[in-house]
Amino acid sequence: QQQVKQSPQSLIVQKGGISIINCAYENTAFDYFPWYQQFPGKGPALLIAIRPDVSEKKEGRFTISFNKSAKQFSLHIMDSQPGDSATYFCAASKPGRRALTFGSGTRLQVQP
Amino acid sequence: DSGVTQTPKHLITATGQRVTLRCSPRSGDLSVYWYQQSLDQGLQFLIQYYNGEERAKGNILERFSAQQFPDLHSELNLSSLELGDSALYFCASSPDLGAGYGYTFGSGTRLTVV
């Protein structure tokens, strides 16, 4: 059972554009929603995270939008740069937060 | 460098064999998590240890086992290997029991079973 559904599978954006990746979850017990960035040959690295008591969190060019009623959250990358080209994973965890349930990943390519 | 060290980086072995993957957590982190990343299953949680004790279990096969030693390093043992076990195996660490402030992942061990 896929508890966190991520789309799109791949995304091509022009430099300076906005990249948007969406995730939907099923389990209402989830209360922590991080996004991870993974470059080839590296492990995932925490990018930004949100808890359901806020609807938006911004860190630099990266913003998470969270819609609790729709059980959806998304990552927006403003002014996308070629260096942002990587695979992005959304994730979710329950209270206690011992295990993360990951989405299937989005491969982002930012063209110069 | 994330501070989480995994060895070896690459491993090629035959079906039916047994291998051991090693992980040294970031300094000060007490929790170690193991994840499997494959093309068809994505990132799947296997198991968590906290200060030497098993604390959470995910989709870990019975052929797989793990332990965390007093110096906090962890080992993941994979036995009776099958072709389908070929994957990237990641170790992650965190300071406490939960992932509340995010894991720190290592660079992974790429296992190829032939």
Interface residues (C-beta under 8 A of the other chain):
Chain A: Y32 P34 Y36 G41 K42 G43 P44 A45 L46 A49 F89 S93 G96 R97 R98 A99 L100 T101 F102 G103 S104 G105
Chain B: S2 V4 Y33 G42 L43 Q44 F45 Q48 R55 A56 G58 F90 A92 L97 G98 A99 G100 G102 Y103 T104 F105 G106 S107 G108
